[in-house]
């Protein structure tokens, strides 16, 4: 599945595409709130399941928060 491109949506959908991102499951949901929830779940899954596959095992209870998650949270505030 490829991301939705700005050339694939009508001009009035460019702002929602910018806010929700190009993942179809995030862009096509009924509300901005549902889109945000989808993106948060995506990031959580990525950080908890996919990233650990790339390196040493660290207990999630003992691990410090990942900087990537902090950058994502900060980006939501702006």
N, C-alpha and C positions, 0 to 999 in steps of 0.2 A: 504494500500500500504506500503510495507516495503522498506527500503533503499537498494541500490545496494551495494553488498559486494565485496571486492577485489577478492574473490574466484570465482565470477561470470563473471569477465571480463578477456580478454586475457592480457598477461603480458605488451604488448605495450599500453594498456589503463589504467594502474595503475596510471601513473602520471596525466592524465586528471581527473581520478576519485578523486585523492587527491586534485587537484586544484578546481574542480567543486563541489565536495561533492557527497554524495550518493543519494540525492533526484533524482528520475528518470527524472523529468521535468528539472532539472538543468544540469544533466549529459548528457542527450541525445540531447540537442539542438545543432545547427550547429556550433556555435562559442563560444569562451571564453567570448566574450562581451555579447552575449545573455544569457549565463549562469550567468554572474555577474548581469545583469539586473534582471533576474528571482530571484536570491538570495536577491537582494536589495528589490524587491517588496515583497518577502516572509517575510523578517525581518520587513519591514514597516507595513505590514498587521498584523503581530504578535504583534508589539508594539502598534499600533493604535486601533486594534479591540479586540484581545484576552487578552492581559494583563489587560486592564481596566475592563474586566469581573471578574477579581479576587479580585479587591479591590475597594476603594472609587472612586467616579467619580471626575475627575479633568478636567477642561477645557483645551483642547490641546493648546489654545492660551496663557493660563496663566501658564502652567506647565513648569518646568525646563526640559531640555533634559534628557532622561533616561540614566543612566550609561551603561546599557546593549547595547544601540545603540552605545555609544562611544567605548566600547570594540570591537564591531563588526567592526566599521570603522577602528580602530587601527589594527585589525587582517588582514584587506585587504591590509594594507601598507607594511606588512612584507613578 
